[in-house]
């Protein structure tokens, strides 16, 4: 969902704007026209204007993301659909919004336009299912979890509250002693590093800054339990990268924060998690990056939540790199990665 830009000024030059500039309602950051000033001087109308932008930008992105697969026909052109939607919005700005003279009129037309874009009078829920999983109870169950969770409680690397949903977290227990040291050494090697200063590393485990945990699971139903290792560490992308924020600059600032501050961020936003299997020879094998974040049971299946980084704000300009939620079915782990896309959830920004 890249390409989000600042709002264009609603003025007589509106029709001369290039297609990459979006004109939606009023520009309350730089109000120049009398219409902008009128709307932006009212807290109520400013909120309505922002709500319109949320609806517009969400629908415009939806046209070319997962919804393209949902509604595609042989001649489906999502870029043309986006341009048509943009032109429709410009026409509404000019022929409807600009004709209002009272606050009541502004309020009424904003509400009507938002309902028209969303396809319903009431606000959209936090999430809706995307391209698959419509009839699966697992997908419906997690959709309920997502939509009962307040937006501000979503975290990039944390699962929401699963209680009463049918989902259960996996029974991981902390790895300790010599096994911890040997597995940590292997993880360093797998990441093309060397294990140095084990005592300093051990203190990180003891403080909870990093974690090594293990569970015994029969995921593929063959009657044999596999040893599954979960390695958790702080990660800048659990916090998220703001809109327009340079990743390299944020990485540099992240490294300068110090372990204590980074630890607090991990406790708030969650940990990056890598999963490994342990063979009979004690060797680790990576399960794969797609299942790096969270795993949970639903009845007799194990699911990974691979894209749980979502936006905790209604402001469309703060999307950053946060994306929709995807849930994959893990069929087998001891043979490496064997997973199937099960259901996806589109976040209604």
Protein Blocks (a to p, Z undefined) as FASTA:
>chain_A
ZZiacdddddfklmmpcfkbccehjafklcfbfmlmmmmmpmklmmmmmmmmmmmmmmmm
mmmmmmmmmmocfklcfklmmmmmmmmmmmmmmmmmmmpcbfklmmmmmmmmmmmmnopa
bdcdfbdcfkeoklpmklmmmmmmmmmpcfklpcfkbccdfehnlpacddddddehjllm
mmmmmmmmmnopacehkllmmmmmmnomaccddddddfkonopacdddddddddfklnop
aehiafklmmmmmmmnojmlmmmmmmmnopadddddddfkopacdfbjklmmbgcdehja
ccddfblcccfbfblklnmmadcddddddfbfklopadddfbdcdddZZ
